[in-house]
Amino acid sequence: MIGAFALRDKIRNGVKEAVTFARDEAGLNVRLISGDHMETATTVAKKVGIIKEEEVGGTYTVMHAD
């Protein structure tokens, strides 16, 4: 028998707008600290505007600790 399943946490309503306000209007540096896999955290950060497309691959844009 082979089985597979997946879980998906939805991004809450208003998060992208809050990130945009904090970053663009309030001048804050918004960061995401996550226990997820690095690619998962990067995808979420891109979806909510924490990482802009032009920042992907930049120095210190995404980090991990062992």
MIBAFI-518798 format. One record per residue (C-alpha): residue number from 1; residue in three letters; y negated, x negated, z. Coordinates in Angstrom, 3 decimals. Example, Ala and Ser with C-alpha at 12.3 -4.5 7.8 and 13.67 -1.06 7.14 Angstrom:
! MIBAFI-518798
<r seq="1" type="Ala" north="4.500" east="-12.300" up="7.800"/>
<r seq="2" type="Ser" north="1.060" east="-13.670" up="7.140"/>
END
This chain:
! MIBAFI-518798
<r seq="1" type="Met" north="0.000" east="0.000" up="0.000"/>
<r seq="2" type="Ile" north="-3.444" east="-1.247" up="-0.895"/>
<r seq="3" type="Gly" north="-6.541" east="0.293" up="0.593"/>
<r seq="4" type="Ala" north="-10.241" east="-0.285" up="0.371"/>
<r seq="5" type="Phe" north="-13.291" east="1.246" up="1.909"/>
<r seq="6" type="Ala" north="-17.002" east="0.598" up="1.978"/>
<r seq="7" type="Leu" north="-19.801" east="1.453" up="4.351"/>
<r seq="8" type="Arg" north="-23.395" east="1.955" up="3.381"/>
<r seq="9" type="Asp" north="-26.320" east="2.262" up="5.729"/>
<r seq="10" type="Lys" north="-29.175" east="4.074" up="4.067"/>
<r seq="11" type="Ile" north="-32.640" east="2.642" up="4.311"/>
<r seq="12" type="Arg" north="-34.687" east="5.000" up="6.445"/>
<r seq="13" type="Asn" north="-37.486" east="7.032" up="4.926"/>
<r seq="14" type="Gly" north="-40.879" east="5.402" up="5.214"/>
<r seq="15" type="Val" north="-39.627" east="1.833" up="5.641"/>
<r seq="16" type="Lys" north="-40.854" east="0.597" up="2.268"/>
<r seq="17" type="Glu" north="-44.271" east="2.165" up="2.844"/>
<r seq="18" type="Ala" north="-44.487" east="0.641" up="6.334"/>
<r seq="19" type="Val" north="-43.595" east="-2.805" up="4.979"/>
<r seq="20" type="Thr" north="-46.174" east="-2.457" up="2.195"/>
<r seq="21" type="Phe" north="-48.855" east="-1.436" up="4.694"/>
<r seq="22" type="Ala" north="-48.007" east="-4.224" up="7.127"/>
<r seq="23" type="Arg" north="-47.898" east="-6.846" up="4.405"/>
<r seq="24" type="Asp" north="-50.768" east="-5.790" up="2.135"/>
<r seq="25" type="Glu" north="-53.166" east="-3.870" up="4.388"/>
<r seq="26" type="Ala" north="-52.639" east="-5.442" up="7.810"/>
<r seq="27" type="Gly" north="-52.003" east="-8.961" up="6.477"/>
<r seq="28" type="Leu" north="-48.790" east="-9.446" up="8.446"/>
<r seq="29" type="Asn" north="-45.878" east="-11.636" up="7.398"/>
<r seq="30" type="Val" north="-42.865" east="-9.322" up="7.491"/>
<r seq="31" type="Arg" north="-39.424" east="-10.875" up="7.989"/>
<r seq="32" type="Leu" north="-35.908" east="-9.464" up="8.161"/>
<r seq="33" type="Ile" north="-33.468" east="-10.882" up="10.691"/>
<r seq="34" type="Ser" north="-29.971" east="-9.618" up="10.055"/>
<r seq="35" type="Gly" north="-26.384" east="-10.237" up="10.991"/>
<r seq="36" type="Asp" north="-25.309" east="-9.107" up="7.520"/>
<r seq="37" type="His" north="-24.029" east="-11.329" up="4.750"/>
<r seq="38" type="Met" north="-26.915" east="-13.268" up="3.189"/>
<r seq="39" type="Glu" north="-26.680" east="-11.426" up="-0.150"/>
<r seq="40" type="Thr" north="-26.665" east="-8.043" up="1.608"/>
<r seq="41" type="Ala" north="-29.715" east="-8.908" up="3.696"/>
<r seq="42" type="Thr" north="-31.513" east="-10.261" up="0.608"/>
<r seq="43" type="Thr" north="-30.818" east="-7.058" up="-1.325"/>
<r seq="44" type="Val" north="-32.148" east="-4.903" up="1.516"/>
<r seq="45" type="Ala" north="-35.233" east="-7.105" up="1.878"/>
<r seq="46" type="Lys" north="-35.939" east="-6.764" up="-1.854"/>
<r seq="47" type="Lys" north="-35.467" east="-2.978" up="-1.792"/>
<r seq="48" type="Val" north="-37.991" east="-2.477" up="1.018"/>
<r seq="49" type="Gly" north="-40.515" east="-5.007" up="-0.283"/>
<r seq="50" type="Ile" north="-40.070" east="-7.766" up="2.279"/>
<r seq="51" type="Ile" north="-39.126" east="-10.133" up="-0.542"/>
<r seq="52" type="Lys" north="-40.989" east="-9.681" up="-3.795"/>
<r seq="53" type="Glu" north="-39.095" east="-10.428" up="-7.010"/>
<r seq="54" type="Glu" north="-41.218" east="-13.522" up="-7.731"/>
<r seq="55" type="Glu" north="-40.325" east="-14.943" up="-4.300"/>
<r seq="56" type="Val" north="-36.556" east="-14.878" up="-4.872"/>
<r seq="57" type="Gly" north="-35.202" east="-18.421" up="-4.819"/>
<r seq="58" type="Gly" north="-38.289" east="-19.817" up="-3.095"/>
<r seq="59" type="Thr" north="-38.151" east="-22.339" up="-0.272"/>
<r seq="60" type="Tyr" north="-37.326" east="-20.642" up="3.036"/>
<r seq="61" type="Thr" north="-37.242" east="-17.171" up="1.461"/>
<r seq="62" type="Val" north="-33.699" east="-16.685" up="2.754"/>
<r seq="63" type="Met" north="-32.071" east="-18.790" up="5.465"/>
<r seq="64" type="His" north="-28.864" east="-18.702" up="7.462"/>
<r seq="65" type="Ala" north="-27.529" east="-20.364" up="10.568"/>
<r seq="66" type="Asp" north="-23.944" east="-21.282" up="11.299"/>
END
